[in-house]
């Protein structure tokens, strides 16, 4: 296998050091919130966002006023994107069926898909107001029929962002709070004097938000570990450097630590892409962020074959994978580890981020090896149930269960089975023994 790194990113050791620092900050901040409640949340909001309103929770009048400040075009665009997300989420929900089967007479097995009873949706917005994230988390939870949906977003330039609040409200949020970062995640998960804790946290965020969710997992459920955005472009000579450079930098502007990777089998395309990146960075308004991200986290990897490209792509397991080759469907068929695929030059990651209807909250840091992204099913818990309706079935299951419990040494377990065998089968099973074996012919 011939794989050449024409550009490399920061070392794994350096990234691990960053992660360790983040862990320590998050741990101490969550303890502060747990012990200090509302006062701690306000202190943190003042410190990090310079924001301390009379109430972090928006009233209905405040929500209405913010929505009214939007133009008709802005509101229509928000509704268009949200409807696409709702339609796809509803189609996914419709594919998830409750089941009930009777594998043998008198034995009924089934499962029900039950919504999580409360969810906290985090919508990033300190640097860029992530309107689309409200569709992805709030509207999708609404489609799942979650009974209590609360949403948090940081202030933008010192006040609530009208477009984000509109998307949260239209998406179906029952409570909206203007707070960000670790304090928002901690308040929703741990609860305060004025905020009831939720059962589950969802939504993307920066490294501190992602780490807060990680540390709170178990105490509450989470959707996935959605840290700084990642993008990979898999391309061959069917496309040009401008297209690849644009798609790489379009995600690099998210933050200073957003990995962007070009994976190609064309040295010319790799070189053209690097030249185009340098050109675009001279005119991109967000170049102050994108340039740092590209210089420290950007990579260009040159392979000999498509099979090598596939192997490297699955190993990296990037959040977003833009495929622009002469065999896009081949990658769709064979790739196994990623967040979401964007196939062909006509589509792009921004479609998925903002408007097309698939969910943009996706696994990062190789989590695509074991989970997909946020979707309506994340809000549903699949619970099984069993029912025995005949004496014959109760006796049969009891006999097998009794002997299998004794095989493991669980006498108390066996007696749960034995008492049914005695009552419904009329068979005398001595206490502390397994049920006798009966030949099927009997």
C-alpha positions in Angstrom: 0.0 0.0 0.0 1.5 3.4 -1.1 0.1 6.2 1.0 1.8 9.6 1.0 1.0 12.5 3.4 1.6 15.7 1.4 0.4 17.7 4.4 0.0 16.5 8.0 -1.9 17.8 11.0 -1.0 18.3 14.7 0.3 15.2 16.3 -1.9 12.9 18.3 0.1 13.7 21.4 -0.6 17.4 21.1 -4.3 16.8 20.6 -4.3 14.5 23.6 -2.8 17.3 25.7 -5.5 19.6 24.6 -8.1 17.1 25.5 -6.6 16.6 29.0 -6.8 20.4 29.7 -10.4 20.5 28.5 -11.4 17.5 30.8 -10.0 19.3 33.8 -11.8 22.5 33.1 -15.1 20.8 32.5 -14.9 18.6 35.6 -14.4 21.6 37.9 -17.1 23.6 36.2 -19.7 20.9 36.4 -19.0 20.6 40.2 -19.5 24.3 40.5 -22.9 24.1 38.8 -23.9 21.0 40.8 -23.2 22.8 44.1 -24.0 26.3 43.2 -27.1 25.9 41.0 -28.6 29.1 39.5 -26.0 31.3 41.1 -23.2 29.3 39.5 -24.9 29.4 36.1 -25.3 33.1 36.3 -21.6 33.6 37.4 -20.4 31.5 34.5 -22.7 33.3 32.0 -21.3 36.6 33.2 -17.8 35.3 33.0 -17.9 33.7 29.6 -20.7 35.5 27.7 -20.9 38.8 29.6 -24.6 38.1 29.9 -26.8 38.3 33.0 -30.5 38.8 32.2 -33.3 39.0 34.7 -34.2 35.5 33.6 -32.4 33.1 31.3 -35.7 31.6 30.3 -37.5 33.5 27.6 -41.1 34.4 28.1 -43.6 33.9 25.3 -43.8 37.7 24.8 -40.0 37.8 24.3 -40.1 34.8 21.9 -42.9 36.5 19.9 -41.0 39.8 19.7 -37.8 38.1 18.5 -39.7 36.2 15.8 -41.4 39.4 14.7 -38.0 41.0 14.2 -37.2 38.6 11.3 -38.1 39.4 7.7 -40.7 37.4 5.9 -37.9 35.9 3.7 -35.8 34.9 6.7 -38.8 33.2 8.4 -39.8 31.4 5.2 -36.2 30.1 4.8 -36.2 28.8 8.3 -39.6 27.1 7.8 -38.4 25.6 4.5 -35.4 23.9 6.0 -37.3 22.8 9.1 -40.0 21.2 7.0 -37.3 19.2 5.1 -35.9 18.0 8.4 -39.3 17.1 9.8 -40.3 15.1 6.6 -37.2 13.0 6.7 -37.4 12.5 10.5 -41.1 11.4 10.1 -40.1 8.9 7.4 -37.5 7.5 9.7 -40.0 7.3 12.6 -42.6 5.6 10.3 -39.9 2.9 9.7 -39.7 2.0 13.4 -42.5 -0.4 14.2 -43.8 -1.8 17.5 -43.9 -5.6 17.1 -45.6 -8.5 18.8 -45.1 -12.1 17.9 -46.2 -15.5 19.2 -43.2 -17.8 18.7 -45.1 -20.7 20.2 -48.7 -21.1 21.4 -49.4 -19.1 24.6 -46.1 -17.2 24.5 -46.3 -13.6 23.4 -43.2 -11.4 22.9 -43.0 -7.8 21.8 -41.4 -4.4 21.9 -42.7 -0.8 22.1 -40.8 2.3 21.0 -41.3 4.8 23.8 -40.1 8.5 23.6 -37.5 9.7 26.1 -39.6 11.8 28.5 -37.5 14.9 28.6 -34.6 16.2 26.5 -32.2 19.1 26.6 -31.2 20.4 23.1 -28.1 22.5 22.9 -27.8 24.9 19.9 -24.4 26.5 19.5 -24.3 30.1 18.7 -21.6 32.1 20.5 -19.5 32.7 17.3 -22.0 31.7 14.6 -25.7 31.4 15.4 -26.5 27.8 14.4 -30.1 28.2 13.3 -30.0 24.8 11.6 -29.0 23.0 14.8 -32.4 23.8 16.3 -34.1 21.9 13.4 -31.9 19.0 13.9 -32.4 18.6 17.7 -35.7 20.3 18.6 -37.8 19.5 15.6 -36.6 15.9 15.4 -37.5 15.5 19.1 -40.9 16.9 18.4 -41.4 14.3 15.6 -40.5 11.6 18.2 -43.2 13.1 20.5 -40.9 13.8 23.4 -43.2 15.3 26.1 -40.7 17.9 27.4 -38.2 19.6 25.1 -36.0 22.3 26.5 -33.5 24.2 24.4 -30.4 26.3 25.3 -28.4 28.6 23.1 -25.8 31.2 24.0 -26.3 34.9 23.5 -25.1 36.3 20.2 -23.4 39.7 20.4 -25.0 40.2 23.9 -28.6 39.2 23.2 -30.7 36.3 22.0 -30.4 35.5 18.3 -33.8 36.0 16.8 -33.4 33.3 14.0 -32.2 30.7 16.5 -35.0 31.4 18.9 -37.6 31.3 16.0 -36.2 27.9 14.9 -36.4 26.5 18.5 -40.0 27.8 18.9 -41.2 26.6 15.6 -39.4 23.3 16.1 -41.5 22.6 19.2 -39.4 23.6 22.3 -41.4 23.9 25.4 -38.8 25.9 27.3 -36.1 28.2 25.8 -33.1 29.4 27.8 -30.4 31.8 26.6 -27.2 30.3 28.0 -24.3 28.6 26.5 -21.3 26.3 27.0 -20.7 24.1 30.0 -23.2 26.1 32.1 -26.0 25.2 29.7 -25.1 21.6 29.5 -24.7 21.3 33.3 -27.9 23.2 34.1 -30.0 20.9 31.8 -28.4 17.7 33.0 -28.0 18.4 36.7 -30.9 20.8 37.2 -30.9 24.0 39.3 -33.5 25.7 41.6 -35.4 26.9 38.5 -34.6 24.3 35.8 -35.8 20.7 36.2 -33.1 18.2 34.9 -33.7 16.3 31.7 -33.2 12.6 30.9 -31.2 13.2 27.8 -28.8 15.8 26.2 -28.5 16.3 22.4 -26.8 18.7 20.1 -23.4 19.6 18.8 -20.9 22.1 20.4 -17.3 23.0 20.9 -14.8 20.8 22.7 -16.0 21.9 26.1 -19.7 21.1 25.3 -18.7 17.7 24.0 -16.6 17.0 27.0 -19.4 18.1 29.4 -21.7 15.7 27.7 -19.2 12.9 27.9 -18.7 13.4 31.7 -22.4 13.5 32.3 -23.2 10.4 30.2 -24.7 7.7 32.5 -26.3 10.3 34.7 -28.2 11.3 31.6 -28.4 9.9 28.1 -26.6 11.6 25.3 -27.0 11.5 21.5 -23.3 11.0 20.7 -20.0 12.7 21.2 -20.3 15.6 18.7 -17.1 17.7 19.1 -15.4 20.1 16.7 -16.5 19.5 13.1 -14.6 17.2 10.8 -14.7 17.0 7.0 -13.1 14.7 4.4 -13.1 15.1 0.7 -12.6 11.9 -1.3 -11.8 13.0 -4.9 -10.2 11.9 -8.1 -9.4 13.8 -11.3 -13.1 14.0 -12.2 -13.2 17.3 -10.2 -10.9 20.3 -9.8 -8.9 21.9 -7.1 -11.3 24.9 -6.6 -14.2 22.5 -5.7 -12.1 20.5 -3.3 -10.6 23.6 -1.6 -14.0 25.2 -1.2 -15.4 22.1 0.4 -12.5 21.8 2.8 -12.4 25.4 3.9 -16.2 25.6 4.2 -15.9 23.4 7.2 -12.5 24.6 8.5 -14.2 28.0 9.3 -16.2 26.3 12.1 -13.3 26.7 14.6 -9.6 26.6 15.2 -9.5 22.9 15.6 -11.7 21.5 12.8 -9.9 18.7 10.9 -10.2 18.8 7.1 -8.7 16.0 5.0 -8.3 15.6 1.2 -8.0 12.0 0.2 -7.1 11.5 -3.4 -5.3 9.3 -6.0 -4.4 12.3 -8.1 -1.2 14.2 -7.3 -2.2 17.0 -9.6 -5.5 17.4 -7.9 -3.7 17.5 -4.5 -1.3 20.2 -5.7 -4.1 22.2 -7.3 -6.2 22.0 -4.2 -3.3 23.3 -2.0 -2.8 26.2 -4.4 -6.6 27.0 -4.4 -6.7 26.9 -0.6 -3.9 29.5 -0.4 -5.8 31.7 -2.9 -9.2 31.4 -1.2 -7.7 32.2 2.2 -6.7 35.6 0.9 -10.4 36.5 0.2 -12.4 34.4 2.7 -13.9 36.7 5.4 -13.6 33.9 7.9 -9.9 33.2 7.0 -8.7 34.2 10.5 -10.3 31.0 11.8 -10.2 28.7 8.7 -6.5 29.4 8.1 -5.5 28.3 11.6 -7.7 25.2 11.4 -6.3 24.3 8.0 -2.6 24.8 9.0 -2.9 22.9 12.3 -5.5 20.2 11.4 -5.6 20.0 7.6 -4.2 16.9 5.8 -3.7 15.9 2.2 -3.3 12.2 1.7 -2.3 10.7 -1.7 -3.1 7.0 -2.4 -2.4 4.8 -5.4 -5.8 3.0 -5.6 -9.4 3.4 -4.8 -9.1 0.5 -2.4 -6.4 2.3 -0.5 -8.6 5.4 -0.3 -11.4 3.3 1.1 -9.2 1.8 3.8 -7.8 5.2 4.9 -11.3 6.7 4.9 -12.8 4.0 7.1 -9.8 4.3 9.4 -10.2 8.1 9.8 -14.0 7.7 10.1 -14.6 11.4 9.5 -17.8 13.2 10.5 -18.6 14.5 7.0 -17.4 12.7 3.9 -17.7 14.5 0.5 -17.2 11.9 -2.3 -16.5 13.2 -5.8 -15.2 10.4 -8.0 -16.0 8.3 -11.0 -17.5 5.7 -8.6 -19.4 7.5 -5.9 -21.9 4.7 -5.4 -19.0 2.2 -5.0 -18.0 4.2 -1.9 -21.6 4.3 -0.7 -21.7 0.5 -1.0 -18.4 -0.2 0.7 -17.7 2.5 3.3 -18.6 1.5 6.8 -17.3 4.2 9.2 -18.4 7.8 8.8 -20.9 10.3 10.0 -22.7 11.1 6.7 -21.9 10.8 3.0 -22.3 13.6 0.5 -22.2 11.9 -2.9 -21.2 13.7 -6.1 -20.1 17.2 -7.0 -23.7 18.6 -7.1 -24.1 18.1 -3.3 -22.0 19.4 -0.5 -21.7 19.3 3.3 -23.5 22.6 3.7 -26.6 21.1 2.2 -26.7 18.6 5.0 -25.7 21.2 7.6 -28.5 23.7 6.7 -31.4 22.6 4.6 -31.6 19.3 2.7 -33.3 17.3 5.6 -30.7 14.8 6.9 -29.5 15.5 10.4 -26.2 17.4 10.9 -25.4 16.3 14.4 -22.9 13.5 13.6 -20.2 11.4 15.2 -16.7 12.8 15.5 -13.3 11.6 16.8 -13.8 8.2 15.1 -17.1 7.5 16.8 -18.5 6.7 13.4 -17.0 3.3 13.9 -19.8 2.4 16.4 -22.6 4.9 16.0 -24.5 7.0 13.4 -25.7 10.5 13.9 -28.6 12.0 15.7 -32.0 10.9 14.3 -35.5 10.4 15.4 -34.6 7.0 16.7 -32.2 8.4 19.3 -35.2 9.9 21.2 -36.9 6.5 21.3 -36.3 3.7 23.7 -37.2 0.2 22.5 -38.6 -1.7 25.5 -39.5 -5.4 25.3 -42.3 -7.2 27.1 -43.4 -10.8 27.5 -46.7 -12.5 28.3 -47.7 -16.1 28.8 -51.4 -16.8 28.3 -51.8 -20.6 28.8 -51.1 -23.1 31.5 -49.3 -25.3 29.0 -46.9 -22.5 28.0 -46.3 -21.5 31.6 -45.4 -25.1 32.5 -43.1 -25.6 29.5 -41.2 -22.4 30.0 -41.0 -23.0 33.7 -39.5 -26.5 33.3 -36.8 -25.3 30.9 -36.2 -22.2 32.9 -35.9 -24.2 36.2 -33.3 -26.5 34.8 -31.3 -23.7 33.2 -31.2 -21.7 36.4 -29.9 -24.7 38.3 -27.3 -25.2 35.7 -26.0 -21.8 36.7 -26.5 -22.3 40.4 -29.3 -19.8 40.8 -31.7 -21.6 43.1 -33.9 -18.6 43.8 -34.2 -18.0 40.1 -35.2 -21.6 39.6 -37.9 -21.4 42.2 -39.5 -18.6 40.3 -40.0 -21.1 37.5 -40.8 -24.0 39.8 -43.7 -22.3 41.5 -45.3 -21.9 38.1 -44.7 -25.5 37.2 -46.4 -26.6 40.4 -49.3 -24.2 40.0 -50.0 -24.4 36.3 -48.7 -27.8 35.5 -49.5 -29.8 38.6 -46.0 -31.1 38.7 -44.3 -31.6 42.1 -40.9 -30.0 42.0 -39.0 -30.2 45.3 -37.7 -26.8 46.6 -34.1 -26.2 45.6 -34.2 -28.7 42.7 -34.6 -28.3 38.9 -37.8 -29.5 37.2 -37.7 -33.1 36.1 -37.0 -33.8 32.4 -40.1 -35.0 30.5 -39.6 -36.6 27.1 -41.5 -34.8 24.4 -43.4 -38.1 23.7 -45.0 -37.9 27.1 
